[in-house]
Amino acid sequence: MKQSQSKVSLVEKIGYSLGDLAANLVFQTLITYLAFFYTDIYGLKNNDASIIMLSVGLVAAFLFNPIIGAIADRTKSRWGKFRPWILFTAIPLGVVALLAFSTPDFTYKGKVIYAAVTYTLLLLMYASNNLPYSALSGVLTGDMGERNSISSIRFVAVMFAQFFVQVFMLPIIEYAGKGDKAAGIEAVMTWLAIIGTAMLLITFFTTRERIVPTEAQKSTLKEDLSDLVKNKPWIIMLVTTILVFITLAMKGGSYVYYFNNYVDAAALTSFISPITSSLTAIGINFFGSDPISAGFGLFNAGGIIFMLVGIGFSKGLADKYGKRDVFSSALFVSTLFILFFIFYKPQSVVMMFVSQILHGFFYGITIPILWAMIADVADYSEWKTNRRATAIIFSAMMVGLKSGLSIGGALLTWILGQYGYINKETVAAGQEIIQPETVATGAKMLVSVYASIPFFLVVALLFFYEINKKKEVLIEKELSERRAKTN
């Protein structure tokens, strides 16, 4: 394994992070609005939306990701293995993201087909771009301290994308569409596609692959797969990733239903009025168009701001105590604040916001660590086998991400259906939709009990993950010595 200098410049770290900012303009939109878009804007039935999200998502997870991972690991170009994928998928990803959130006037059957096709293409392009992008973090440097630093900066960028999508996007959709959410979301997605494409191109031009496998380390696909199934930390991280993204999809997609159907509008308006008045005074006036949308955005803002604070503590804690222990401890505490939502009445707006802020802080500590742990699994595999297969290890984690996202999103729409949720397609045009009281209960359960279960399972699972702080140091030391001998 050839390894050039381990230090990575700040410019390169920022350039790399812009790729995740771009990808998360798409990814956070999928988590936060895809179910809502299908049921309340495009007018799909709950069961049809669930089937599309689950079936397409699982095909993408178990077909697209392994294939792209295997091909990426065997890619040869003057730009390296992974950077060319970022270059050549930047524009297609933006175009398909726009198409997936467009609302052509088809028959209902045509809408279902259009949604399935565009979602399939979107997940294919997302995998083709984001899987090599994620694998790139494993070859920028072999220094685990630098890797923690890259992850921290990268996920600050992720939080900026999440902040925009979860705080501003719904009010801007209302504002841009003048009440027409379909027109509003198409306008917003057009600009996101343009901005995201530019950021991905910056990532390509500012990064460099430093860890390059030697000819002696080349392996067959069969050997790579054999290494994976024998890699216990990889199996644990795969299951961990699935469970984490089940919760993220379920919780993130549920909040819009929670605010529309459970939170008391009068109590929410009273609480946020001083904030929205202050924002209007400085020219940010789209928050005033709808108190529910404004409350939803400000609720997410509190969580995301404190996630950024948590990310700031992540590197120092991980360097001192090890990734595994910090990740599991912070995740456990953050999950308690999710579970607390089961106790809040519709008028308990202050406690909702406080819990969201505290959850955000502790969850923020875990965000960079997850992907740094996956990069460590690639090192662990090389340490054990003397062969490095970075992309296929990251592709397996992308299987977990897509599976979790698909299962969580499908569970969200299916559970709402079980609580009697009425969507746009089931009522006559122009008729007001009045949800049954059971929907409020369903939304409350989704953001609390149901969302907390996968996170608690992750905490239990990580007791069996063997790469603690002591082993991190050992792996880094021995790999560095091996690589030095091949230079």
Secondary structure per residue as TSV (DSSP state, phi and psi in degrees):
chain	resnum	aa	ss	phi	psi
A	1	M	-	360.0	114.7
A	2	K	E	-84.4	137.0
A	3	Q	E	-140.0	120.3
A	4	S	-	-86.7	-165.0
A	5	Q	-	-53.0	144.0
A	6	S	-	-85.6	-24.3
A	7	K	-	-73.1	141.4
A	8	V	-	-120.3	131.1
A	9	S	-	-69.2	159.1
A	10	L	H	-62.7	-38.1
A	11	V	H	-60.2	-43.3
A	12	E	H	-68.3	-38.6
A	13	K	H	-61.9	-43.4
A	14	I	H	-67.5	-43.4
A	15	G	H	-59.1	-42.6
A	16	Y	H	-63.3	-41.0
A	17	S	H	-64.5	-29.9
A	18	L	H	-63.0	-27.2
A	19	G	H	-63.7	-38.9
A	20	D	H	-75.9	-31.2
A	21	L	H	-60.6	-45.7
A	22	A	H	-62.4	-48.2
A	23	A	H	-61.7	-34.9
A	24	N	H	-79.8	-15.2
A	25	L	H	-62.2	-32.6
A	26	V	H	-82.4	-50.3
A	27	F	H	-64.1	-45.0
A	28	Q	H	-66.5	-31.2
A	29	T	H	-65.6	-40.0
A	30	L	H	-62.8	-45.6
A	31	I	H	-64.3	-45.2
A	32	T	H	-85.4	-35.3
A	33	Y	H	-124.6	-9.1
A	34	L	H	-60.1	-48.4
A	35	A	H	-61.0	-45.6
A	36	F	H	-63.4	-40.2
A	37	F	I	-61.6	-46.9
A	38	Y	I	-65.0	-42.9
A	39	T	I	-85.5	-37.6
A	40	D	I	-108.5	-17.5
A	41	I	I	-108.3	-52.8
A	42	Y	S	-82.9	-22.1
A	43	G	-	86.7	28.8
A	44	L	-	-81.4	150.9
A	45	K	-	-71.7	152.5
A	46	N	H	-55.3	-46.2
A	47	N	H	-64.1	-39.8
A	48	D	H	-66.5	-41.2
A	49	A	H	-62.7	-41.5
A	50	S	H	-62.6	-44.6
A	51	I	H	-63.0	-43.7
A	52	I	H	-62.7	-49.0
A	53	M	H	-65.4	-38.1
A	54	L	H	-76.1	-51.0
A	55	S	H	-68.1	-47.6
A	56	V	H	-64.9	-41.1
A	57	G	H	-62.5	-41.3
A	58	L	H	-71.5	-35.9
A	59	V	H	-61.5	-45.2
A	60	A	I	-61.7	-42.1
A	61	A	I	-65.2	-49.6
A	62	F	I	-95.4	-7.3
A	63	L	I	-114.7	-57.9
A	64	F	I	-62.3	-49.8
A	65	N	H	-64.6	-49.3
A	66	P	H	-61.4	-39.6
A	67	I	H	-64.2	-47.6
A	68	I	H	-65.9	-38.1
A	69	G	H	-61.6	-44.8
A	70	A	H	-64.8	-41.7
A	71	I	H	-67.7	-42.8
A	72	A	H	-62.2	-39.8
A	73	D	H	-63.6	-22.0
A	74	R	T	-107.8	9.1
A	75	T	-	-73.5	135.4
A	76	K	-	-125.7	128.7
A	77	S	-	-159.6	167.8
A	78	R	T	-68.6	-13.0
A	79	W	T	-97.7	-3.4
A	80	G	-	108.4	-165.5
A	81	K	S	-83.9	-44.2
A	82	F	S	-106.0	-29.5
A	83	R	H	-62.0	-36.8
A	84	P	H	-60.7	-32.4
A	85	W	H	-64.1	-39.1
A	86	I	H	-64.4	-41.5
A	87	L	H	-63.5	-50.4
A	88	F	H	-83.5	-9.6
A	89	T	H	-106.2	-3.2
A	90	A	H	-58.8	-51.2
A	91	I	H	-72.2	-47.7
A	92	P	H	-56.9	-37.6
A	93	L	H	-62.2	-43.4
A	94	G	H	-63.1	-42.5
A	95	V	H	-64.7	-46.1
A	96	V	H	-68.6	-35.1
A	97	A	H	-60.5	-40.7
A	98	L	H	-64.5	-44.9
A	99	L	H	-62.5	-37.7
A	100	A	H	-66.7	-25.0
A	101	F	T	-110.3	23.5
A	102	S	-	-94.2	160.6
A	103	T	-	-128.3	69.1
A	104	P	-	-64.2	149.3
A	105	D	-	-86.5	79.3
A	106	F	-	-102.4	171.2
A	107	T	-	-64.8	168.8
A	108	Y	H	-60.3	-42.3
A	109	K	H	-62.5	-40.1
A	110	G	H	-63.0	-37.4
A	111	K	H	-63.5	-42.6
A	112	V	H	-62.0	-46.0
A	113	I	H	-63.5	-44.4
A	114	Y	H	-61.4	-44.3
A	115	A	H	-62.1	-43.4
A	116	A	H	-65.5	-42.8
A	117	V	H	-67.6	-48.7
A	118	T	H	-68.6	-34.5
A	119	Y	H	-68.5	-37.6
A	120	T	H	-61.7	-48.4
A	121	L	H	-62.9	-38.1
A	122	L	H	-64.3	-44.5
A	123	L	H	-69.5	-31.6
A	124	L	H	-65.3	-47.2
A	125	M	H	-67.6	-37.5
A	126	Y	H	-64.2	-43.7
A	127	A	H	-63.7	-42.7
A	128	S	H	-64.9	-26.6
A	129	N	H	-94.3	-50.3
A	130	N	H	-81.1	-27.3
A	131	L	H	-67.1	-51.7
A	132	P	H	-61.2	-35.1
A	133	Y	H	-60.2	-46.7
A	134	S	H	-64.7	-42.3
A	135	A	H	-63.7	-30.1
A	136	L	H	-57.5	-33.0
A	137	S	T	-63.0	-25.3
A	138	G	T	-80.7	-11.5
A	139	V	T	-120.2	2.9
A	140	L	S	-70.2	-33.6
A	141	T	-	-162.0	155.4
A	142	G	S	-102.0	0.2
A	143	D	-	-82.5	117.3
A	144	M	H	-67.5	-30.2
A	145	G	H	-66.2	-43.9
A	146	E	H	-63.5	-36.5
A	147	R	H	-64.3	-39.8
A	148	N	H	-62.9	-39.8
A	149	S	H	-64.9	-44.8
A	150	I	H	-60.0	-44.6
A	151	S	H	-62.4	-40.7
A	152	S	H	-63.8	-46.5
A	153	I	H	-66.3	-40.4
A	154	R	H	-57.9	-42.1
A	155	F	H	-86.3	-10.9
A	156	V	H	-65.6	-42.7
A	157	A	H	-62.5	-40.6
A	158	V	H	-58.5	-41.6
A	159	M	H	-66.0	-33.5
A	160	F	H	-63.5	-42.5
A	161	A	H	-64.0	-45.1
A	162	Q	H	-62.5	-39.2
A	163	F	H	-60.2	-47.0
A	164	F	I	-62.4	-49.3
A	165	V	I	-64.9	-45.3
A	166	Q	I	-85.9	-21.7
A	167	V	I	-99.6	-50.3
A	168	F	I	-98.7	-23.0
A	169	M	H	-65.4	-46.5
A	170	L	H	-64.0	-47.1
A	171	P	H	-60.7	-37.4
A	172	I	H	-68.6	-37.8
A	173	I	H	-58.1	-46.5
A	174	E	H	-60.8	-43.7
A	175	Y	H	-69.2	-47.9
A	176	A	H	-68.1	-35.2
A	177	G	T	-88.9	-0.7
A	178	K	T	50.1	45.1
A	179	G	T	97.0	-17.5
A	180	D	-	-92.8	100.3
A	181	K	H	-64.3	-33.0
A	182	A	H	-62.9	-47.1
A	183	A	H	-66.4	-38.6
A	184	G	H	-64.3	-43.9
A	185	I	H	-71.2	-32.0
A	186	E	H	-66.4	-40.0
A	187	A	H	-64.7	-44.5
A	188	V	H	-64.8	-44.3
A	189	M	H	-66.3	-29.1
A	190	T	H	-61.1	-47.9
A	191	W	H	-69.0	-37.3
A	192	L	H	-63.3	-37.7
A	193	A	H	-63.3	-42.8
A	194	I	H	-66.2	-48.1
A	195	I	H	-65.5	-43.6
A	196	G	H	-62.6	-40.6
A	197	T	H	-61.3	-44.1
A	198	A	H	-62.2	-40.4
A	199	M	H	-66.7	-39.9
A	200	L	H	-64.1	-37.1
A	201	L	H	-65.9	-37.3
A	202	I	H	-62.5	-41.7
A	203	T	H	-57.6	-45.4
A	204	F	H	-59.0	-45.5
A	205	F	H	-78.5	-16.5
A	206	T	H	-106.4	-6.2
A	207	T	-	-105.2	165.6
A	208	R	-	-147.1	135.7
A	209	E	-	-89.6	120.0
A	210	R	-	-103.3	-30.2
A	211	I	E	-96.6	112.5
A	212	V	E	-121.8	122.7
A	213	P	-	-62.7	141.9
A	214	T	-	-79.4	167.1
A	215	E	G	-58.9	-35.4
A	216	A	G	-68.8	-19.0
A	217	Q	G	-94.2	0.0
A	218	K	-	-64.8	144.8
A	219	S	-	-137.8	161.6
A	220	T	-	-86.1	165.0
A	221	L	H	-61.2	-37.5
A	222	K	H	-62.4	-41.8
A	223	E	H	-65.3	-40.7
A	224	D	H	-60.5	-46.1
A	225	L	H	-66.6	-38.3
A	226	S	H	-63.2	-40.5
A	227	D	H	-62.3	-38.8
A	228	L	H	-62.6	-50.7
A	229	V	H	-68.2	-18.0
A	230	K	T	-93.0	-2.6
A	231	N	-	-96.0	95.7
A	232	K	H	-60.8	-44.0
A	233	P	H	-59.7	-35.7
A	234	W	H	-64.3	-43.6
A	235	I	H	-60.8	-43.7
A	236	I	H	-64.2	-41.2
A	237	M	H	-69.8	-30.7
A	238	L	H	-62.9	-50.1
A	239	V	H	-64.7	-39.6
A	240	T	H	-58.5	-46.0
A	241	T	H	-63.0	-42.2
A	242	I	H	-58.2	-49.4
A	243	L	H	-65.7	-41.8
A	244	V	H	-59.7	-44.5
A	245	F	H	-81.0	-18.4
A	246	I	H	-61.7	-48.1
A	247	T	H	-64.7	-45.0
A	248	L	H	-60.6	-42.2
A	249	A	H	-68.8	-43.0
A	250	M	H	-67.7	-48.6
A	251	K	H	-69.8	-49.1
A	252	G	H	-62.0	-39.6
A	253	G	H	-76.8	-18.2
A	254	S	H	-83.1	-25.5
A	255	Y	H	-59.4	-38.3
A	256	V	H	-64.8	-36.5
A	257	Y	H	-71.6	-36.3
A	258	Y	H	-61.3	-45.6
A	259	F	H	-72.0	-35.4
A	260	N	H	-74.6	-26.4
A	261	N	H	-122.5	-15.3
A	262	Y	T	-118.7	-48.8
A	263	V	S	-64.5	134.7
A	264	D	-	-69.4	120.6
A	265	A	H	-64.3	-38.7
A	266	A	H	-66.7	-44.9
A	267	A	H	-64.6	-38.8
A	268	L	H	-65.4	-45.6
A	269	T	H	-60.4	-43.5
A	270	S	H	-61.9	-39.6
A	271	F	H	-71.3	-41.0
A	272	I	H	-91.6	-10.1
A	273	S	H	-54.7	-45.3
A	274	P	H	-61.4	-34.3
A	275	I	H	-71.1	-48.9
A	276	T	H	-65.2	-33.1
A	277	S	H	-65.8	-40.8
A	278	S	H	-65.8	-39.9
A	279	L	H	-67.2	-40.4
A	280	T	H	-62.0	-37.1
A	281	A	H	-63.7	-25.8
A	282	I	T	-102.7	13.1
A	283	G	T	98.0	-1.1
A	284	I	-	-93.3	87.4
A	285	N	-	-104.5	-3.5
A	286	F	G	-74.8	-12.5
A	287	F	G	-71.3	-20.0
A	288	G	G	-84.6	-4.8
A	289	S	G	-72.9	-28.5
A	290	D	-	-152.4	115.9
A	291	P	H	-62.6	-32.2
A	292	I	H	-67.2	-46.8
A	293	S	H	-62.3	-40.1
A	294	A	H	-64.7	-44.8
A	295	G	H	-63.5	-41.5
A	296	F	H	-58.8	-45.8
A	297	G	H	-66.0	-44.0
A	298	L	H	-69.7	-34.4
A	299	F	H	-59.5	-49.1
A	300	N	H	-64.1	-36.5
A	301	A	H	-59.8	-44.6
A	302	G	H	-59.5	-44.8
A	303	G	H	-63.5	-43.3
A	304	I	H	-71.0	-40.2
A	305	I	H	-58.0	-42.8
A	306	F	H	-79.6	-20.7
A	307	M	H	-62.7	-41.3
A	308	L	H	-62.0	-39.2
A	309	V	H	-62.8	-44.3
A	310	G	H	-61.4	-40.9
A	311	I	H	-59.4	-35.4
A	312	G	H	-61.7	-27.8
A	313	F	H	-87.9	-13.5
A	314	S	H	-62.3	-50.8
A	315	K	H	-61.6	-47.1
A	316	G	H	-61.4	-43.0
A	317	L	H	-66.9	-43.0
A	318	A	H	-65.6	-40.4
A	319	D	H	-63.3	-36.6
A	320	K	H	-82.6	-44.5
A	321	Y	H	-109.3	-10.4
A	322	G	-	96.0	147.9
A	323	K	H	-63.9	-46.3
A	324	R	H	-58.0	-50.6
A	325	D	H	-68.3	-39.4
A	326	V	H	-67.7	-43.8
A	327	F	H	-59.4	-51.2
A	328	S	H	-67.5	-38.8
A	329	S	H	-66.4	-47.6
A	330	A	H	-66.2	-37.5
A	331	L	H	-64.6	-40.3
A	332	F	H	-60.7	-47.7
A	333	V	H	-65.5	-42.1
A	334	S	H	-62.3	-33.8
A	335	T	H	-69.9	-31.8
A	336	L	H	-58.3	-38.7
A	337	F	H	-74.1	-21.5
A	338	I	H	-71.1	-47.3
A	339	L	H	-61.0	-31.8
A	340	F	G	-59.8	-21.4
A	341	F	G	-62.7	-20.6
A	342	I	G	-65.6	-22.8
A	343	F	G	-91.6	-8.6
A	344	Y	-	-88.4	133.8
A	345	K	-	-80.2	165.1
A	346	P	T	-56.8	-27.1
A	347	Q	T	-88.0	-4.3
A	348	S	-	-83.0	54.7
A	349	V	H	-65.9	-40.6
A	350	V	H	-60.3	-46.0
A	351	M	H	-66.1	-33.9
A	352	M	H	-60.3	-46.5
A	353	F	H	-67.6	-40.6
A	354	V	H	-62.9	-45.4
A	355	S	H	-63.3	-38.9
A	356	Q	H	-63.5	-40.7
A	357	I	H	-64.8	-46.2
A	358	L	H	-69.8	-38.8
A	359	H	H	-59.0	-45.4
A	360	G	H	-59.3	-42.5
A	361	F	H	-61.5	-51.8
A	362	F	H	-71.7	-35.1
A	363	Y	H	-68.7	-32.9
A	364	G	H	-59.2	-34.3
A	365	I	H	-60.6	-34.3
A	366	T	H	-79.9	-22.2
A	367	I	H	-60.1	-52.8
A	368	P	H	-68.8	-27.1
A	369	I	H	-68.8	-35.8
A	370	L	H	-55.5	-50.7
A	371	W	H	-75.2	-29.9
A	372	A	H	-66.7	-35.3
A	373	M	H	-65.1	-37.3
A	374	I	H	-66.8	-39.6
A	375	A	H	-62.7	-35.7
A	376	D	H	-65.0	-33.8
A	377	V	H	-63.9	-36.7
A	378	A	H	-63.5	-40.6
A	379	D	H	-64.5	-41.5
A	380	Y	H	-59.9	-41.9
A	381	S	H	-63.9	-44.3
A	382	E	H	-64.0	-40.0
A	383	W	H	-61.3	-38.9
A	384	K	H	-78.4	-40.2
A	385	T	H	-109.4	-13.8
A	386	N	S	64.1	22.0
A	387	R	-	-129.0	140.6
A	388	R	-	-114.8	127.2
A	389	A	-	-133.5	75.9
A	390	T	H	-63.8	-50.5
A	391	A	H	-66.3	-38.2
A	392	I	H	-70.2	-30.0
A	393	I	H	-68.0	-43.7
A	394	F	H	-68.8	-31.5
A	395	S	H	-64.9	-36.3
A	396	A	H	-64.3	-38.0
A	397	M	H	-68.4	-33.7
A	398	M	H	-68.0	-30.3
A	399	V	H	-58.7	-45.4
A	400	G	H	-62.9	-43.8
A	401	L	H	-60.8	-51.2
A	402	K	H	-66.7	-38.9
A	403	S	H	-63.0	-46.8
A	404	G	H	-62.1	-44.6
A	405	L	H	-60.6	-42.7
A	406	S	H	-69.6	-45.3
A	407	I	H	-65.5	-45.0
A	408	G	H	-63.1	-44.4
A	409	G	H	-64.9	-41.4
A	410	A	H	-67.0	-40.4
A	411	L	H	-61.6	-39.5
A	412	L	H	-57.4	-55.3
A	413	T	H	-69.2	-35.2
A	414	W	H	-67.1	-45.1
A	415	I	H	-63.4	-42.4
A	416	L	H	-58.8	-40.6
A	417	G	H	-60.9	-38.2
A	418	Q	H	-66.4	-26.3
A	419	Y	T	-91.0	8.4
A	420	G	T	89.3	22.5
A	421	Y	-	-62.6	133.8
A	422	I	-	-103.7	123.7
A	423	N	-	-104.1	174.7
A	424	K	G	-57.3	-37.7
A	425	E	G	-70.3	-21.9
A	426	T	G	-90.5	-0.3
A	427	V	S	-120.4	158.5
A	428	A	-	-67.2	151.0
A	429	A	T	-56.9	131.6
A	430	G	T	85.0	-10.5
A	431	Q	-	-79.3	136.6
A	432	E	-	-71.0	136.9
A	433	I	-	-92.7	120.8
A	434	I	-	-116.3	111.8
A	435	Q	-	-76.9	144.2
A	436	P	-	-66.2	158.7
A	437	E	H	-61.4	-26.4
A	438	T	H	-63.0	-26.1
A	439	V	H	-64.1	-37.6
A	440	A	H	-60.9	-41.4
A	441	T	H	-63.7	-43.1
A	442	G	H	-60.6	-43.6
A	443	A	H	-63.8	-40.2
A	444	K	H	-64.1	-42.6
A	445	M	H	-65.4	-37.1
A	446	L	I	-65.2	-39.9
A	447	V	I	-84.7	-3.3
A	448	S	I	-123.7	-86.8
A	449	V	I	-63.2	-52.9
A	450	Y	I	-62.1	-39.9
A	451	A	H	-71.3	-27.4
A	452	S	H	-79.9	-26.1
A	453	I	H	-58.8	-51.2
A	454	P	H	-60.8	-37.2
A	455	F	H	-63.8	-43.4
A	456	F	H	-62.5	-36.5
A	457	L	H	-64.2	-36.8
A	458	V	H	-62.5	-45.1
A	459	V	H	-57.0	-43.4
A	460	A	H	-65.8	-40.2
A	461	L	H	-64.7	-35.7
A	462	L	G	-70.9	-9.1
A	463	F	G	-63.0	-21.7
A	464	F	G	-99.7	3.1
A	465	Y	-	-86.8	118.6
A	466	E	-	-88.6	-9.6
A	467	I	-	-84.8	82.6
A	468	N	-	-90.4	-171.8
A	469	K	H	-59.7	-43.6
A	470	K	H	-61.7	-42.3
A	471	K	H	-73.3	-32.9
A	472	E	H	-55.0	-48.1
A	473	V	H	-64.0	-42.5
A	474	L	H	-63.0	-46.2
A	475	I	H	-62.8	-47.1
A	476	E	H	-60.6	-42.9
A	477	K	H	-63.9	-48.9
A	478	E	H	-70.3	-37.4
A	479	L	H	-66.9	-39.5
A	480	S	H	-61.3	-40.6
A	481	E	H	-65.9	-41.6
A	482	R	H	-63.0	-45.2
A	483	R	H	-66.2	-35.2
A	484	A	H	-63.3	-34.0
A	485	K	H	-70.2	-23.8
A	486	T	H	-91.3	-9.9
A	487	N	-	-78.5	360.0
